[in-house]
Amino acid sequence: MMDNILYVVGTPIGNLGDMSERAIETLSAVDFIAAEDTRVTVKLLNHFNIKKPMVSYFEHNKHDKGEKIIDRILAGESCAIVTDAGMPCISDPGEDLIRQCEAAGIRTVVVPGPSAVISALAVSGLETGRFTFEGFLSVNKKSRSEHLESLKDERRTMIFYEAPHKLPNTLKDLYSTFGDRKLTIARELTKLHEEIIRTTTKKAAETYIDDPLKGEIVLILEGKKETETSEITMEEAVAYAKKLIENGMRPTDAAKEAAAMAGLKKNDIYKELI
């Protein structure tokens, strides 16, 4: 183990058996550990009998703590950065620390570990040669809509993270934006209740509105096909609008959303509804 280095250490995404020997050796040898949530990381360290001082490093303190971490490394210490699960610095504030290390001339060393993105893609059954990771969708309706609209013509497989309480709305938005495409839902990867659901946006939007899924979720969406056209019938659009109304949406809004999804006229769908 060398001084003046930041080690980027991957940790298990659920199954402690996935912790690598090298990761254990690295965390045991560094001077201190920068953790997203020290309460989560201490459980991991205790399991492997690792006793090291930790500092918290997360989105809301990354600027102040980042400078202090850099100062300690420049003074001769070595540090390992970890996230609660998986690879740090991917869709994670750790990416800022990497840039700070670059600016300060500090060497960074990666100790690879499990990744929910790659693991989910590998078992998705969709094309894996080219893909794009889109992270979490915004909770802001406008930003969320703009993000999805920007992907309508994306031909690569798309990967999203999602929280279970937001999943029903996200599935509805995917169907509304992309029409009916292949979709794989990877849930609780590497854990006891791991589940890989290979479905479509239409089936998923209908199924998981009333029967929501639980746990950590990765969504893998099929990219646009060269000959893709909307094949959603008026009957399907009306059925979708009725489902939205059953879940509390106003008929006019349901007709508007169904029309946007199917490429049909809002008034035509509204007439069918009433």
VEXMARVO-983811 format. One record per residue: x, y, z of N, C-alpha, C in turn. Coordinates in steps of 0.05 Angstrom, whole numbers, plus 32768, in hexadecimal, padded with zeros to 4 digits. Last residue first. Example, Ala and Ser with C-alpha at 12.3 -4.5 7.8 and 13.67 -1.06 7.14 Angstrom:
2
<<8101 7FD3 808E> <8111 7FEB 808F> <8102 8001 809D>>,
<<8108 7F8E 809C> <80F6 7FA6 809C> <8108 7FBE 809C>>,
END
This chain:
274
<<7AD4 80B5 7E3E> <7ABA 80BE 7E49> <7AA3 80B2 7E3A>>,
<<7AFD 809C 7E22> <7AFC 8099 7E3F> <7AE1 80A0 7E4A>>,
<<7AF7 80AC 7DEE> <7AF3 8090 7DF4> <7AF0 808B 7E13>>,
<<7B03 80E2 7DF3> <7AE8 80DB 7DEB> <7AE2 80BD 7DF2>>,
<<7B3A 80DE 7DFF> <7B28 80E8 7E13> <7B0A 80E1 7E0D>>,
<<7B4F 80CD 7DCF> <7B50 80BB 7DE6> <7B3C 80C4 7DFB>>,
<<7B44 80FA 7DB0> <7B39 80E0 7DA8> <7B39 80CD 7DBF>>,
<<7B61 8122 7DCA> <7B44 8124 7DCA> <7B36 8109 7DC2>>,
<<7B97 8113 7DC0> <7B8C 8113 7DDB> <7B6D 8112 7DDB>>,
<<7BA9 80E8 7D8B> <7B9E 8102 7D94> <7B91 80FF 7DAF>>,
<<7BE7 80C2 7D90> <7BCC 80C6 7D88> <7BC1 80E1 7D92>>,
<<7C16 80AD 7DA2> <7C17 80BD 7D8A> <7BFB 80C1 7D7F>>,
<<7C18 8093 7DD2> <7C0F 8083 7DBB> <7C11 8093 7DA0>>,
<<7C2A 80B9 7DF8> <7C37 809F 7DF6> <7C31 8091 7DDB>>,
<<7C06 80E2 7DF1> <7C23 80E7 7DEC> <7C32 80CD 7DE8>>,
<<7BD7 80C9 7E00> <7BDA 80D3 7DE5> <7BF7 80D7 7DDE>>,
<<7BE0 80C0 7E36> <7BDD 80A9 7E24> <7BE0 80B1 7E07>>,
<<7BE1 80F5 7E48> <7BF9 80E4 7E4B> <7BF8 80CC 7E38>>,
<<7BAD 8106 7E3C> <7BC5 8114 7E31> <7BDD 8102 7E32>>,
<<7B8E 80E4 7E5A> <7B8B 80E4 7E3D> <7BA3 80F1 7E30>>,
<<7B9E 80F4 7E8D> <7BA3 80D8 7E84> <7BA2 80D6 7E66>>,
<<7B8C 8128 7E8F> <7BA9 8123 7E90> <7BB0 8107 7E87>>,
<<7B55 811E 7E8C> <7B62 812F 7E77> <7B80 812A 7E77>>,
<<7B4C 80FD 7EBB> <7B47 80F3 7E9F> <7B55 8103 7E8A>>,
<<7B7F 8100 7EED> <7B67 810C 7EE1> <7B64 8102 7EC4>>,
<<7B96 80C6 7F11> <7B9B 80DC 7EFE> <7B80 80E7 7EF2>>,
<<7B8F 809A 7F33> <7B8B 80B5 7F3D> <7B8F 80CC 7F2A>>,
<<7B90 8069 7F1E> <7BA5 806F 7F31> <7BA5 808D 7F39>>,
<<7B69 806A 7EF8> <7B65 8058 7F10> <7B79 805F 7F26>>,
<<7B83 8088 7ED2> <7B6C 8094 7EE1> <7B67 8084 7EFA>>,
<<7BA8 8063 7EBF> <7BB1 807C 7ECC> <7B9B 8088 7EDC>>,
<<7B85 803F 7EA8> <7B96 8036 7EBE> <7BA1 804E 7ECD>>,
<<7B70 805E 7E7F> <7B5E 8055 7E94> <7B6E 804C 7EAD>>,
<<7B9E 8063 7E5F> <7B92 807B 7E6B> <7B80 8073 7E82>>,
<<7BA3 802E 7E4E> <7BB8 803A 7E5E> <7BAE 8052 7E6D>>,
<<7B75 8029 7E30> <7B78 8017 7E47> <7B8E 8023 7E5A>>,
<<7B81 804E 7E08> <7B6A 8053 7E19> <7B6C 8042 7E33>>,
<<7BAC 8034 7DF0> <7BB0 804F 7DFB> <7B99 8055 7E0F>>,
<<7B94 8005 7DDD> <7BA9 8003 7DF1> <7BAD 801E 7DFF>>,
<<7B71 801C 7DB7> <7B66 800B 7DCD> <7B7B 8009 7DE4>>,
<<7B93 8033 7D93> <7B81 8044 7DA2> <7B77 8035 7DBB>>,
<<7BD4 8012 7D98> <7BBA 8016 7D8D> <7BAA 8029 7D9E>>,
<<7C17 801A 7D8B> <7C03 801B 7DA0> <7BE8 8023 7D94>>,
<<7C44 8019 7D6E> <7C30 8005 7D67> <7C1A 8004 7D7C>>,
<<7C72 8046 7D53> <7C5E 8042 7D67> <7C49 802E 7D5E>>,
<<7CAE 8026 7D3A> <7C97 8039 7D37> <7C83 8033 7D4D>>,
<<7CF0 8018 7D2A> <7CDC 801A 7D3F> <7CC6 802E 7D38>>,
<<7D1A 800A 7D0B> <7D00 800A 7CFE> <7CE9 800F 7D11>>,
<<7D45 800C 7D2F> <7D46 801C 7D17> <7D2A 801F 7D0A>>,
<<7D31 8011 7D74> <7D38 8001 7D5C> <7D35 8012 7D43>>,
<<7D4C 802D 7DAF> <7D39 8030 7D98> <7D43 801F 7D80>>,
<<7D5D 7FFE 7DE4> <7D60 8016 7DD3> <7D4D 8016 7DBC>>,
<<7D3D 7FE5 7E1E> <7D46 7FE1 7E03> <7D48 7FFB 7DF4>>,
<<7D54 7FF1 7E60> <7D40 7FF7 7E4B> <7D4C 7FF3 7E2F>>,
<<7D57 7FDD 7EA0> <7D66 7FDB 7E87> <7D52 7FDC 7E70>>,
<<7D59 7FF4 7EE2> <7D49 7FF1 7ECA> <7D5A 7FF1 7EB1>>,
<<7D63 7FDD 7F22> <7D70 7FE6 7F0A> <7D5E 7FE0 7EF3>>,
<<7D55 7FE7 7F67> <7D4B 7FE0 7F4D> <7D5D 7FED 7F37>>,
<<7D4E 7FCD 7FA8> <7D5F 7FDD 7F96> <7D59 7FD4 7F7A>>,
<<7D09 7FC3 7FC0> <7D26 7FBF 7FBE> <7D34 7FD1 7FAB>>,
<<7CCB 7FAF 7FA0> <7CDB 7FB9 7FB7> <7CF8 7FB5 7FB1>>,
<<7C96 7FC2 7F73> <7CAC 7FB1 7F7B> <7CBC 7FBE 7F92>>,
<<7C4E 7FC8 7F77> <7C69 7FD2 7F75> <7C7E 7FBF 7F7F>>,
<<7C19 7FBE 7F5A> <7C29 7FAA 7F69> <7C46 7FB2 7F68>>,
<<7C02 7FE6 7F3D> <7BF3 7FDB 7F53> <7C03 7FC8 7F65>>,
<<7C2D 7FEF 7F1A> <7C1F 8006 7F26> <7C10 7FFC 7F3F>>,
<<7C43 7FC2 7F03> <7C4E 7FCC 7F1C> <7C43 7FE6 7F26>>,
<<7C25 7FB6 7ED3> <7C27 7FA3 7EE9> <7C2F 7FB0 7F04>>,
<<7C28 7FE1 7EB0> <7C0D 7FD7 7EB9> <7C0F 7FC6 7ED2>>,
<<7C5E 7FE8 7EA9> <7C4E 7FFF 7EB2> <7C33 7FF6 7EBC>>,
<<7C6B 7FB4 7E96> <7C76 7FBD 7EAF> <7C65 7FD5 7EBA>>,
<<7C52 7FB3 7E64> <7C4A 7FA0 7E79> <7C53 7FA9 7E94>>,
<<7C6E 7FDF 7E4B> <7C50 7FDE 7E4D> <7C48 7FCC 7E64>>,
<<7CA4 7FD0 7E4B> <7C9B 7FE9 7E59> <7C7D 7FE9 7E5E>>,
<<7CAA 7F8A 7E5A> <7CA9 7FA0 7E47> <7CA0 7FB9 7E57>>,
<<7CDA 7F5D 7E78> <7CBF 7F64 7E71> <7CBF 7F79 7E5B>>,
<<7CFB 7F38 7EA4> <7CFD 7F40 7E88> <7CE1 7F44 7E7E>>,
<<7D14 7F40 7EE2> <7CFA 7F3F 7ED4> <7CFE 7F4A 7EB8>>,
<<7D37 7F21 7F11> <7D3C 7F2C 7EF7> <7D21 7F29 7EE8>>,
<<7D46 7F27 7F56> <7D32 7F20 7F41> <7D38 7F2F 7F28>>,
<<7D5C 7F15 7F97> <7D63 7F1F 7F7C> <7D4E 7F15 7F68>>,
<<7D57 7F0E 7FCE> <7D3F 7F0F 7FBD> <7D44 7F1A 7FA1>>,
<<7D8C 7F0F 7FE1> <7D7B 7EF7 7FE4> <7D63 7EF7 7FD2>>,
<<7DB5 7F32 7FB0> <7DA9 7F2E 7FCA> <7D97 7F15 7FCA>>,
<<7DC6 7F3D 7F7D> <7DD9 7F2E 7F8F> <7DCD 7F28 7FAA>>,
<<7D96 7F70 7F75> <7DAC 7F60 7F6A> <7DBF 7F56 7F7F>>,
<<7D60 7F83 7F7B> <7D6F 7F77 7F91> <7D86 7F66 7F88>>,
<<7D4C 7F7C 7F37> <7D45 7F84 7F53> <7D56 7F75 7F67>>,
<<7D46 7F94 7EF8> <7D58 7F84 7F09> <7D54 7F8E 7F26>>,
<<7D1D 7F90 7EC3> <7D1E 7F9C 7EDE> <7D2F 7F89 7EEF>>,
<<7D20 7F9F 7E7F> <7D28 7F8C 7E94> <7D2A 7F9C 7EAE>>,
<<7CF8 7FA8 7E47> <7D02 7FB4 7E60> <7D09 7F9D 7E73>>,
<<7CE7 7FB7 7E04> <7CF1 7FA4 7E18> <7CFD 7FB3 7E2F>>,
<<7CB1 7FE7 7DFC> <7CCB 7FDC 7DF6> <7CD2 7FC7 7E0B>>,
<<7C7F 8010 7DE8> <7C83 7FF5 7DF3> <7C9E 7FE9 7DE9>>,
<<7C93 8054 7DF4> <7C81 8040 7DEA> <7C87 8025 7DF5>>,
<<7CB2 807A 7E0D> <7CBF 8068 7DF9> <7CAC 8055 7DEC>>,
<<7C90 809A 7E2E> <7CA5 80A6 7E1E> <7CAE 8094 7E07>>,
<<7C6D 8076 7E48> <7C63 808E 7E3B> <7C77 809A 7E28>>,
<<7C91 8051 7E5E> <7C7D 8049 7E4A> <7C73 8061 7E3A>>,
<<7CAC 8073 7E81> <7CBB 8065 7E6C> <7CA8 805C 7E56>>,
<<7C83 8084 7EA3> <7C90 8098 7E92> <7CA0 808A 7E7B>>,
<<7C75 8054 7EBC> <7C61 8062 7EAD> <7C6E 8076 7E99>>,
<<7CA6 804B 7ED6> <7C9D 8038 7EC2> <7C87 8044 7EB0>>,
<<7CA4 8077 7EFA> <7CBA 8075 7EE6> <7CB2 8062 7ECF>>,
<<7C78 806C 7F1A> <7C78 8083 7F08> <7C8D 8082 7EF3>>,
<<7C8B 803B 7F33> <7C73 803C 7F23> <7C71 8054 7F10>>,
<<7CBE 804C 7F4E> <7CBD 803A 7F37> <7CA3 803C 7F27>>,
<<7CC3 8068 7F7C> <7CBF 8078 7F63> <7CBB 8067 7F4A>>,
<<7CCC 8043 7FA2> <7CB4 8053 7FA5> <7CAE 8065 7F8C>>,
<<7CFE 802B 7F92> <7CE4 801C 7F8F> <7CCB 802E 7F91>>,
<<7D28 8052 7F68> <7D1F 804B 7F83> <7D04 803E 7F80>>,
<<7D54 8040 7F32> <7D3B 804B 7F3C> <7D35 8041 7F58>>,
<<7D82 804B 7EFD> <7D7D 8043 7F18> <7D62 804E 7F20>>,
<<7D84 8034 7EB9> <7D7C 8048 7ECD> <7D7C 803B 7EE8>>,
<<7D9E 802D 7E78> <7D9E 8023 7E94> <7D97 8039 7EA7>>,
<<7D92 801C 7E35> <7D93 8030 7E4A> <7D8F 8024 7E65>>,
<<7DB2 8009 7DF9> <7DA4 8000 7E11> <7DA7 8015 7E27>>,
<<7DB1 8039 7DC3> <7DBF 8028 7DD6> <7DAC 801F 7DED>>,
<<7D92 805D 7DA9> <7D93 8042 7D9E> <7DA1 802E 7DB1>>,
<<7D67 8092 7DB8> <7D80 8084 7DC0> <7D7E 8066 7DB8>>,
<<7D3C 80B1 7DAF> <7D48 80A6 7D98> <7D62 8097 7D9E>>,
<<7D2E 80C1 7DE3> <7D1A 80B3 7DD2> <7D26 80A6 7DBA>>,
<<7D4C 80DE 7E07> <7D54 80C2 7E01> <7D42 80B3 7DEE>>,
<<7D35 810D 7E12> <7D4F 810E 7E04> <7D59 80F2 7DFC>>,
<<7D08 80FD 7E2F> <7D04 8106 7E13> <7D1F 8106 7E04>>,
<<7D21 80F4 7E61> <7D16 80DE 7E52> <7D12 80E5 7E34>>,
<<7D2F 8129 7E6F> <7D43 8114 7E6E> <7D3A 80FD 7E5C>>,
<<7CFE 8143 7E6F> <7D13 814C 7E5B> <7D28 8136 7E58>>,
<<7CE5 8129 7E99> <7CD9 8128 7E7F> <7CEE 812F 7E69>>,
<<7D07 8139 7EC4> <7D03 811D 7EBE> <7CF9 8119 7EA1>>,
<<7CFF 8170 7EC4> <7D1A 8165 7EBF> <7D18 8148 7EB6>>,
<<7CC8 8171 7ED1> <7CD2 817D 7EB8> <7CED 8171 7EB1>>,
<<7CC5 8157 7F03> <7CB6 814D 7EEC> <7CC1 8157 7ED2>>,
<<7CF9 8143 7F2C> <7CEC 815A 7F20> <7CDF 8152 7F06>>,
<<7D15 8117 7F36> <7CF9 8117 7F42> <7CEA 812F 7F37>>,
<<7D3B 80FB 7F00> <7D35 8111 7F13> <7D19 810E 7F1E>>,
<<7D54 80B8 7F00> <7D45 80CD 7EF3> <7D3D 80E2 7F08>>,
<<7D96 80A1 7F0B> <7D7B 80A5 7F16> <7D6E 80BC 7F06>>,
<<7DBB 8089 7ED1> <7DB8 808F 7EED> <7D9B 8091 7EF7>>,
<<7DC4 807A 7E9D> <7DB7 8094 7EA1> <7DB2 809A 7EBF>>,
<<7DF3 805E 7E74> <7DE9 805E 7E90> <7DDE 8079 7E96>>,
<<7DEC 803C 7E37> <7DF0 8056 7E44> <7DE3 8054 7E60>>,
<<7E0F 800D 7E0C> <7DFA 8015 7E1F> <7E00 8030 7E2B>>,
<<7E1F 7FD9 7DE1> <7E1F 7FF6 7DE5> <7E08 7FFD 7DF8>>,
<<7E1B 7FA2 7DEC> <7E32 7FAD 7DDE> <7E35 7FCB 7DE1>>,
<<7DED 7F8C 7E00> <7E01 7F96 7E13> <7E19 7FA3 7E06>>,
<<7DA8 7F87 7DF8> <7DC2 7F8B 7DEB> <7DD5 7F98 7DFE>>,
<<7D89 7F5E 7E2C> <7D89 7F73 7E17> <7DA5 7F76 7E0C>>,
<<7D8D 7F3D 7E56> <7D82 7F31 7E3E> <7D80 7F45 7E27>>,
<<7DA1 7F4C 7E88> <7D89 7F59 7E7E> <7D7C 7F4B 7E66>>,
<<7DD0 7F3F 7EA0> <7DBA 7F2B 7EA1> <7DA0 7F36 7E95>>,
<<7DF0 7F6B 7E97> <7DFA 7F50 7E8F> <7DE3 7F3C 7E8E>>,
<<7DD6 7F96 7EAF> <7DD8 7F94 7E91> <7DDE 7F78 7E88>>,
<<7DDF 7F8A 7EE5> <7DC4 7F8A 7EDA> <7DC4 7F87 7EBC>>,
<<7E17 7F90 7EE7> <7E0B 7F77 7EEF> <7DEF 7F74 7EE3>>,
<<7E1E 7FC5 7ED8> <7E29 7FB0 7EC7> <7E1C 7F95 7ECD>>,
<<7E02 7FDF 7F04> <7DFE 7FE6 7EE8> <7E06 7FCE 7ED6>>,
<<7E18 7FCC 7F33> <7DFC 7FC6 7F2D> <7DF6 7FCB 7F10>>,
<<7E56 7FAF 7F3A> <7E48 7FC6 7F2F> <7E2C 7FBE 7F28>>,
<<7E8C 7F99 7F66> <7E72 7F96 7F59> <7E66 7FB0 7F50>>,
<<7ECD 7FB7 7F59> <7EBA 7FA6 7F68> <7EA0 7FA5 7F59>>,
<<7F13 7FC9 7F55> <7EF9 7FC4 7F4A> <7EE7 7FB2 7F5B>>,
<<7F35 7FFA 7F6B> <7F33 7FDE 7F74> <7F17 7FD6 7F6C>>,
<<7F5F 802B 7F4D> <7F44 801F 7F4F> <7F47 8001 7F58>>,
<<7F81 8063 7F64> <7F83 8047 7F5D> <7F68 803A 7F61>>,
<<7F9E 80A2 7F56> <7F86 8093 7F5E> <7F89 8076 7F54>>,
<<7FCC 80D3 7F6E> <7FC7 80BB 7F5F> <7FAD 80AD 7F69>>,
<<7FC5 8119 7F6A> <7FC4 8101 7F7B> <7FBD 80E9 7F6A>>,
<<7FC4 814C 7F56> <7FDA 813B 7F4E> <7FDC 8121 7F5F>>,
<<7F9A 816C 7F5F> <7FAF 816D 7F73> <7FC7 815B 7F6C>>,
<<7F78 8160 7F35> <7F82 817B 7F37> <7F9A 817D 7F4A>>,
<<7F6D 812A 7F42> <7F7B 8131 7F29> <7F88 814D 7F2B>>,
<<7F51 8131 7F71> <7F6B 8122 7F72> <7F7B 8129 7F59>>,
<<7F24 814A 7F5E> <7F35 8158 7F70> <7F51 814B 7F72>>,
<<7F0F 8120 7F3F> <7F18 8139 7F32> <7F2A 8149 7F44>>,
<<7F02 80FD 7F68> <7F16 80F5 7F54> <7F21 810D 7F45>>,
<<7EDB 811A 7F82> <7EF4 8115 7F90> <7F0A 810C 7F7D>>,
<<7EB2 8117 7F5D> <7EBE 8131 7F63> <7ED9 812E 7F71>>,
<<7EA4 80E2 7F61> <7EB0 80EB 7F48> <7EBD 8106 7F4B>>,
<<7E8A 80DB 7F91> <7EA6 80D4 7F8F> <7EB4 80DD 7F76>>,
<<7E53 80E2 7F8B> <7E64 80F9 7F8F> <7E82 80F4 7F8F>>,
<<7E3C 80BA 7F54> <7E43 80BB 7F70> <7E55 80D4 7F74>>,
<<7E3E 809D 7F24> <7E25 80A9 7F2D> <7E26 80AE 7F4B>>,
<<7E76 8082 7F3F> <7E64 807E 7F29> <7E49 8087 7F31>>,
<<7E93 8085 7F6E> <7E9A 8099 7F59> <7E8A 8094 7F3F>>,
<<7E95 8040 7F82> <7E93 805C 7F87> <7E9B 806C 7F6E>>,
<<7E70 8007 7F71> <7E88 8017 7F6B> <7E83 8034 7F71>>,
<<7E4B 7FEA 7FA9> <7E54 7FEB 7F8D> <7E6D 7FFD 7F8A>>,
<<7E30 8010 7FDD> <7E2F 7FF7 7FCE> <7E39 7FFB 7FB2>>,
<<7E40 803F 7FF5> <7E31 802C 8005> <7E30 8010 7FF8>>,
<<7E85 8048 7FE0> <7E69 8050 7FE1> <7E5A 803B 7FF1>>,
<<7EC7 805D 7FF3> <7EB3 8048 7FEE> <7E98 8055 7FEE>>,
<<7F0B 806C 7FEC> <7EF0 8076 7FEB> <7EDE 805F 7FE4>>,
<<7F44 806C 8014> <7F33 805C 8003> <7F17 8068 8003>>,
<<7F84 808C 8019> <7F67 808C 801E> <7F59 8079 800B>>,
<<7FC1 809A 803A> <7FB3 808D 8024> <7F95 808A 802D>>,
<<7FE9 80D5 8049> <7FD7 80BF 8050> <7FCC 80B2 8037>>,
<<8007 8103 803D> <8014 80E9 803F> <8003 80D1 8045>>,
<<7FF0 8132 8033> <8001 8132 804A> <800E 8116 804F>>,
<<7FCE 8126 800A> <7FE6 8135 8003> <7FFA 8135 801A>>,
<<7FA6 810E 8029> <7FB5 80FE 8016> <7FCF 810B 800F>>,
<<7F93 813B 8045> <7F9F 8124 8054> <7FAF 8112 8042>>,
<<7F80 815B 801B> <7F96 8165 802D> <7FA3 814E 803C>>,
<<7F56 813B 8008> <7F6D 8141 7FF7> <7F85 814A 8008>>,
<<7F33 813D 8034> <7F3F 8123 802C> <7F58 8128 801B>>,
<<7F27 8174 8034> <7F35 8168 804B> <7F42 814D 8044>>,
<<7F0C 8178 8003> <7F25 8187 8007> <7F35 817C 801E>>,
<<7EE0 8157 800D> <7EF3 8150 7FF8> <7F0D 815E 7FFC>>,
<<7EC4 8172 8035> <7ED2 8159 803C> <7EE6 8151 8027>>,
<<7EB0 819D 8015> <7EC0 81A1 802E> <7ED0 8189 8034>>,
<<7E96 8180 7FEB> <7EA9 8196 7FE6> <7EBC 819A 7FFE>>,
<<7E72 815A 8002> <7E89 8152 7FF1> <7E9E 8167 7FED>>,
<<7E45 815B 801F> <7E5D 8166 802C> <7E76 8162 801C>>,
<<7E1B 8147 8000> <7E18 8161 800D> <7E30 816B 801D>>,
<<7E2D 8115 7FEC> <7E25 812B 7FDA> <7E25 8146 7FE8>>,
<<7E63 80FF 8018> <7E4A 80FB 8008> <7E43 8115 7FFA>>,
<<7E89 80E1 8045> <7E8D 80F1 802C> <7E74 80EB 801A>>,
<<7EA4 80DA 8086> <7E8C 80DA 8074> <7E91 80EB 805C>>,
<<7EDC 80B3 8095> <7ED1 80CE 8092> <7EB9 80CB 8080>>,
<<7EF7 8082 80C3> <7EE8 808A 80AB> <7EE0 80A7 80AC>>,
<<7F2D 8056 80D6> <7F1D 806F 80DA> <7F0F 8076 80C0>>,
<<7F25 800F 80D9> <7F32 8027 80CD> <7F21 8040 80D2>>,
<<7F27 7FCE 80DD> <7F25 7FE5 80F0> <7F34 7FFC 80E4>>,
<<7F06 7F96 80C6> <7F17 7FAD 80BE> <7F12 7FC4 80D1>>,
<<7EE8 7F66 80C5> <7EFA 7F6C 80DB> <7F0F 7F81 80D3>>,
<<7EC1 7F61 80A1> <7EDB 7F57 8098> <7EF1 7F5E 80AD>>,
<<7E97 7F77 80BE> <7E94 7F5B 80B3> <7EAF 7F50 80AC>>,
<<7EA9 7FAB 80C6> <7EA7 7F98 80DD> <7EA5 7F7B 80D4>>,
<<7EA3 7FC0 8093> <7EBE 7FBE 809F> <7EBE 7FAA 80B6>>,
<<7E6B 7FBE 808D> <7E7C 7FAF 807B> <7E98 7FAB 8087>>,
<<7E5D 7FE0 80B6> <7E53 7FC5 80B7> <7E64 7FB3 80A4>>,
<<7E73 8010 80A6> <7E7E 8003 80BE> <7E74 7FE7 80C0>>,
<<7E54 801F 807A> <7E6F 8014 8075> <7E7A 8006 808E>>,
<<7E26 8033 8092> <7E24 801C 8080> <7E3F 800F 807E>>,
<<7E3A 805E 80AF> <7E2A 804A 80BD> <7E27 8030 80AD>>,
<<7E51 807F 808A> <7E63 8070 809B> <7E54 805A 80AB>>,
<<7E43 8085 8049> <7E35 8084 8063> <7E45 8073 8076>>,
<<7E70 808C 8027> <7E57 809A 8022> <7E46 809C 803B>>,
<<7EB2 8095 8042> <7E9A 8084 803E> <7E81 8095 8039>>,
<<7EF5 808F 8040> <7EE0 80A2 803B> <7EC7 8092 8032>>,
<<7F23 8076 806F> <7F0F 806F 805A> <7EFB 8085 8058>>,
<<7F6B 8076 807A> <7F4F 807C 8081> <7F3D 8077 8069>>,
<<7F99 805A 806B> <7F99 8069 8085> <7F7C 8070 808D>>,
<<7F93 8015 8052> <7F93 8033 8050> <7F93 8040 806B>>,
<<7F8E 7FDE 805E> <7FA9 7FEA 805E> <7FA9 8009 805C>>,
<<7F5B 7FCC 805C> <7F6A 7FC6 8074> <7F84 7FD6 8076>>,
<<7F4C 7FD9 8029> <7F3F 7FE7 803F> <7F4E 7FE3 8059>>,
<<7F6E 7FB4 800E> <7F71 7FD1 800A> <7F65 7FE1 8021>>,
<<7F5B 7F82 801D> <7F77 7F8A 8023> <7F7B 7FA8 8021>>,
<<7F27 7F85 8008> <7F2B 7F81 8025> <7F47 7F8A 802D>>,
<<7F33 7F89 7FD2> <7F24 7F9F 7FDF> <7F28 7F9D 7FFD>>,
<<7F4C 7F58 7FC9> <7F5B 7F71 7FC6> <7F4D 7F88 7FD3>>,
<<7F22 7F35 7FD0> <7F39 7F34 7FE2> <7F49 7F4D 7FE1>>,
<<7EE0 7F53 7FC8> <7EF9 7F47 7FBE> <7F0F 7F47 7FD3>>,
<<7E9F 7F40 7FD7> <7EB5 7F52 7FDF> <7ED0 7F45 7FD7>>,
<<7E76 7F1D 7FCF> <7E82 7F2A 7FB7> <7E99 7F3D 7FBE>>,
<<7E60 7F0F 7FFE> <7E73 7EFB 7FF2> <7E81 7F07 7FD9>>,
<<7E3B 7F34 800A> <7E55 7F38 8015> <7E6A 7F25 8009>>,
<<7E0E 7F4D 7FDD> <7E19 7F33 7FE7> <7E36 7F37 7FF0>>,
<<7E07 7F83 7FCF> <7DF3 7F74 7FDF> <7DFD 7F5B 7FEC>>,
<<7E2F 7F97 7FB4> <7E16 7FA5 7FB0> <7DFF 7F96 7FBF>>,
<<7E71 7F9F 7FD3> <7E5A 7F8F 7FCA> <7E40 7F9F 7FC7>>,
<<7E9C 7FD4 7FB9> <7E93 7FC3 7FCF> <7E7A 7FB3 7FC5>>,
<<7ED8 7FEF 7F9D> <7EBD 7FE4 7F99> <7EB6 7FD2 7FB0>>,
<<7EFF 8027 7FAB> <7EFA 800B 7FB2> <7EDD 8003 7FAE>>,
<<7F32 804C 7F99> <7F15 804B 7F93> <7F0D 802E 7F95>>,
<<7F63 806B 7FBF> <7F5A 8052 7FB4> <7F3C 8052 7FB1>>,
<<7F90 809E 7FB7> <7F74 8099 7FBD> <7F6D 807E 7FAF>>,
<<7FD1 80A7 7FD5> <7FC0 809A 7FC1> <7FA3 809A 7FCA>>,
<<7FFB 80B0 7FF9> <7FF3 80C4 7FE6> <7FE2 80B9 7FCF>>,
<<801D 806F 7FFF> <8011 8088 800A> <8009 809A 7FF3>>,
<<800C 802B 7FED> <801C 8043 7FEB> <800E 805B 7FF6>>,
<<8011 7FE8 8000> <8000 8000 8000> <8012 8019 8000>>,
END
